[in-house]
């Protein structure tokens, strides 16, 4: 998956650098913005897959009381939900949520230069997940029923996820601004 992500990401970046450096018309500027949104979507999807499987590994090694499978086990009691197929489908569903989270970061926080923005974003997403999800997904335990190791592990995973999303998007945003600034000075 990382290989696919890096191939797609490098192709998008090369295309955008060429369109910016060739001084093309306004329509191509829309393509640059659109491809930046595509990079945000790819980053969100990749982040969901990477950190979803890391969360599953933390659950497997008993660092967390909750598995990403809570999305499916809350609504479906079939046997396949509790196996590897349930894990894969749950992580894919988490990746869809992650795309939405990446788009929200893009809309609200892309101008934050430091890693602190990603840390704060990860903590906000963790708080929303712990407060909002238990009533919607009955198999997710409430914060008061989680042990301290599970809470600390989930906070760490969400912080690293937030930094992954936040720094990727912010870095790309400021890199594009730098390239546009070079174009203006030439």
TAUR-V639419 format. One record per backbone hydrogen bond with DSSP energy under -1.0 kcal/mol. NH is the residue of the N-H (numbers start at 0). CO is the residue of the C=O. Records with the same first field share a line. If there is no record, write none. Layout:
# TAUR-V639419
NH = CO ; CO
This chain:
# TAUR-V639419
4 = 0
5 = 1
6 = 2
7 = 3
8 = 4
9 = 5
10 = 6
11 = 7
12 = 8
13 = 9
14 = 10
15 = 11
16 = 12
17 = 13
18 = 14
19 = 15
20 = 16
21 = 17
22 = 19
23 = 18
29 = 25
30 = 26
31 = 27
32 = 28
33 = 29
34 = 30
35 = 31
36 = 32
37 = 33
38 = 34
39 = 35
40 = 36
41 = 37
42 = 38
43 = 39
44 = 40
45 = 41
46 = 42
47 = 43
48 = 44
49 = 45
50 = 46
51 = 47
52 = 48
53 = 49
54 = 50
55 = 51
56 = 52
57 = 53
58 = 54
59 = 55
60 = 56
61 = 58
62 = 57
69 = 66
70 = 67
72 = 68
73 = 69
74 = 71
75 = 71
81 = 78
82 = 79
85 = 79
86 = 82
87 = 83
88 = 84
89 = 85
90 = 86
91 = 87
92 = 88
93 = 89
94 = 90
95 = 91
96 = 92
97 = 93
98 = 94
99 = 95
100 = 96
101 = 97
102 = 98
103 = 99
104 = 100
105 = 101
106 = 102
107 = 103
108 = 104
111 = 108
118 = 114
119 = 115
120 = 116
121 = 117
122 = 118
123 = 119
124 = 120
125 = 121
126 = 122
127 = 123
128 = 124
129 = 125
130 = 126
131 = 127
132 = 128
136 = 132
139 = 136
144 = 141
145 = 142
150 = 146
151 = 147
152 = 148
153 = 149
154 = 150
155 = 151
156 = 152
157 = 153
158 = 154
159 = 155
160 = 156
161 = 157
162 = 158
163 = 159
164 = 160
165 = 161
166 = 162
167 = 163
168 = 164
169 = 165
170 = 166
171 = 167
172 = 168
173 = 169
174 = 170
175 = 171
176 = 172
177 = 173
178 = 174
179 = 175
180 = 176
181 = 177
182 = 178
183 = 179
184 = 180
185 = 181
